[in-house]
Amino acid sequence: MAGLHCRTCAGAAQASPCLCTRGTGGRLPPRLLVLLVLIVQLAFVAVCVALIVADCEPGQPHRSPAGTPTIFVITPTFARVTQKPDLTRLSHTLQIAARRHAIVWILVEDAETRNPILTALLSRSGLAYVHLNKKEKHKAHHFKGGDPRNEGIRHIRGMHPPPHLDSVVYFADDDNSYDERLFDEIAQVRTAGVWPVGYSGGRRAEFPVVQDGRVVRFEAYLAENRKFATDMAGFAIGVKYLLQPKPVLFTVNAQRTTGETRFLEAAGLDLADLQPLAANCTAVLVWHVKSLVPFSEFHEVDDAHLRDT
């Protein structure tokens, strides 16, 4: 190699110092040893960088380090005026929570194609994420979001290697408000964890009722007709239940208010399996909210000026 040969070995005069093993008894000279060590170190750094980039590549599944449980956050979303600000608010909460937990955000658009504006939002978040789309044929007065959520579950089931069995799945709708401490609670889930949801079902909060450390019933809208009368934001489930040979999925177009209970029942869970979290289900860490955009005759004029990115 140029710069590494000596006059004797190369048969020609060179200005570079001799780095061959002639006259050293077969031992590498110190300079060559240092050079080889540097080459190995640089190669190791390059491999690490490539793996990190692959983990965060847009649309690609996150690969958690071996032995690391992950919180998979599945968010169905649909196009509307407040979609971007709602998702921005959720992404900021996840960014804070990701400082303490391994989080993968699976965003599933209810659309025929993925919106590049949302891809850019995901990329800027710095989170490990997967961007999917699944168009839902929703019937009026029926459970919404089943198809996109199921698409997220199918993605997790198809991961290679499969996720750590202590990983957790949480279905975070894009129009709720989340306290980052909720994800400290979610990280404790091994079966199915439950907690209160603020401003749900027309109440100050809907919540599980806990006696002697166990969930015995729910205080919620139409609770008497549902075994698990929880809101979508009020539970998380261990990924091991979703990796069973028979897929556990949401019942598409189930009757309104029944989607959550039918899902948990399909997972083979009972009330005794539920983990009461958030201070024994007395602390509210997630709220139903609604972003409102007042009508203005100037919207079209403003749109012509602004650039959405």
N, C-alpha and C positions, 0 to 999 in steps of 0.2 A: 504494500500500500504506500502511496506517495506520502513522504514525511515520516514513515516508520522504518524504512530500510537503511542500511549502512553502506558505506563504500564497498566493503568486502562482499556483502551479500548481493548488492545490486549491480556490482561490476561497473559502477560509474560514480564519479564524484558528485556528492550531494552536500548541501549546506546543513541539512538537518542532522541532529544528533543520532547516534546509533541506539536503537531500541530493540535489537534482535537479541537472541539468547546465546549467540556465539561467545564462547569463552566464559559462560556463567554456570557451566555444569548443568544446563537444561532449565535453570531457574529463570523466571521472568524478572527483568530488571524493574526497579521501583517505579520508574516513570510509566512503563507499560501497565504495571499493576494498577496504578492510580487511574490511568485512562480507561482501562477495562471496567473498573468499579464505577466510574462516572457514566459509562455507556449503559451498564446494567441499571443504575439508579434512574437514568433518564427514561429507559424503556419501561421501568416499573411505574413511573409517574404518568407516562403516556397511556398505559393500560388503565390506570385508575381514572384518569380524566375521561377516557372513552366510555368506561362503565357508568360514570356519573351522568354524562351526556345522554347515554342510552336510556338511563332510568327516567330522565325528565323529557325525553323527546316527545313532541306533541303527538297526541293520539296513541301513545304506546303505553303498555302496562308498566307500573312501577314494580321493581324487583327489590323487596326488602331484604336486608342482610339476614343470613341464616339465623334462626332462633329469635327473630324479632317480630312480635305481634303487630299487626297493622290495623288501623281504623279505616275501613272503606266507607266513604261518604257518598251515597248515591243520590244525585239530585236530578229529578225530571224538570224540564223547563220548556216553556213555549213562548213564541214571539208575541210581544206586546210592548206598549210604550215604556213601562217600568222594568222591563226585563233586565237591561244592563245595570241600572242602579241597584236593583235587588241582588243580582249576582255579585256586584262589586262589594256590597255590604257583607254578604256571606263569605266571599273570598278573604276579606280582611279578618274575619273571625277565625277562619281556618288557618290563616298565616300565623296568627298568635298561638293557636292551639298546636300547630306543627312544631313550635319551638320545644314542646315537651313530649310530643307523641309522633309516631310514624303514621302519617295520614296520606291517603290517596283519595283524591277527589274524582269521582266518576260522574261526569256531566252528560246527561242524555237528553238531546233535543227532541221534542215532539215535532218532527219535521222530516221532509223527504231528503234533505241534504243538510250538512253542517254549516253553520254560519261562521264565516271567517272572522267576524268581529268578536264572536265568543271565543274562537280559537286564540285570538290575540290576547283577550282578557285572561284566559287560562295561562298562557305563556308568560305574561307579565307577573302573574301571581307568585311565581317561584315555587309553587306547590308541585308535587308529583301528581299527575292527573291523567285521565283517559277521557277522550272526547268522542261520544257516540251519538247516533241518531236513530230514532224509531218512531215512525208515524203511527199515531193512535187513532182508531176509529171509535170515538167516544159517543155513547148514547146519553141522551138527556136524562138527568136525575139518576145517574149511575155513578159508581166509584170511578174516579179519574186517576190517570197516571199509572195504571197497571202495566201497560205495554212498555213504557220507558223504564220503569223500575225493574221489570223482568229482564230487559235487555242488559241492565247493569249486573243483575244476578248471573246471567249467562256468561257475561265476560269474566266474572270472578271464577265461575266453575271451569272455564276454559283456560285459566292461567297455567303456564308451565315455567317453573315448578309451581305446584299449588301453594296457596298462602298458608302461613303458620296457623295451626288449628286453634290457637288462642286469639286469633284475629277476630274483629267485630265488624258488623255491618250496621250502618245507621242511614236511614232514609231522611235526608234533610231537604225539605221543600225550599224553593228559592225565595219565597215571600215571607218567611218567618224571621224573627230576630233571636239570635243565639248568644248566650253568655259563654265565653271561652271556657269557663269552669265546667260546663256541661261535658266537655270532652275528657276531663279528668274522671268524671263519673263513668262515661262510656268505656274508658280503658279498663275498668274493673269488671266488665261484663264477661261472664263465662257461659251462661245459658241465655237468658233474655232479661235485660235490665229495664226497669220502668221508673217513671218520675212524672211530676205534674207538668201540665202545659197551660200557660196563661192565656186568657181570653179565648178559650176554646169552647165550642158548643153553647155559646151564649152565656157562659158563666165567667166569674172572675178567674177561675181555673178549673180544669178537670184533673182528677188525681186518683191514684190507687189508695185504698184504705189499708193500713198496715196494723196488724195486731200480733204482738209477741214476735216481731221481726219477720212476719210473713204477710204477703198480700192476700186479703180475704175477699175483697170486692172492689168496685170502682164507683166513684162519684162522678157521673158523666151523663151527657145527653143520651137518652134511650139505653141506659146501662142495663136495664132489666132484660133487654133483648139480645145482649151481646155477652159472651163469656169473657172476652178481653175488650172491655169498653175503653180502649185507649185511642188516642189520636196518633197519626203517623209520626209526629214529632216526639211522642212520649215513650218510645221504646227503641232498644237496639238489640240485635240478636247475634249470638256467636256464629262465626262463619261455618263451623262444623255442621250446623243444621242445614246449611245451604249446599253442602258438598255431599250429601247423602246420594246414593244411587238414583233414587227417584227425586227429580227436581222439586224443590219447594218454591212455588211461584205465587204471585198474586192472581186472584181470580179476575180476569178481564171482564169489565162491565158487570161486576157484582153490584148488588143493590147498595145505594148510598149508605154510609156509616158501617158497612159490614166488611169492607176490604181488609182492615187491620186484623179483626178477630178471625176471619177465615184464613188469613195467612199464618197467624200464630198457631191456629188449630192444625193446619196442614203440616206444620213443623213438628207436630206431636207433643206440644207443650201443654202443661196444665198450670193452674194457678200456683201450685206448690213449687213449680220450677222458676217462678219469677223472682228476680233480685230487686228488692226495693232500694233504690238509690236516692241521691239528692236529699240527705238528712232524713231518711226514712219517709221519703215522698212528701216532705213538707216545704221544700225549697223550690221555687220556680226559677228555672234557668233557660227556658225557651218560651217564646210568646208568638201567638198568631197576630200578625200586624198586616196592614194594607197600605201600600204606597199609592198616593193619590196625586194625579196631575191635573190641576185646574184647567178648564178649557180656556183657550185664548184665541182670538182672531188673528194674532200675530204668529201663531205656530208655523204656518207655512212660510212666512217671511223669514223667520228665524232658521228654519230647516235649510233654506237656500244658502244661508251664510255659514252654518256650522258643518264641520267635518267629523263624522262619526268614526272612531278608531277603536 
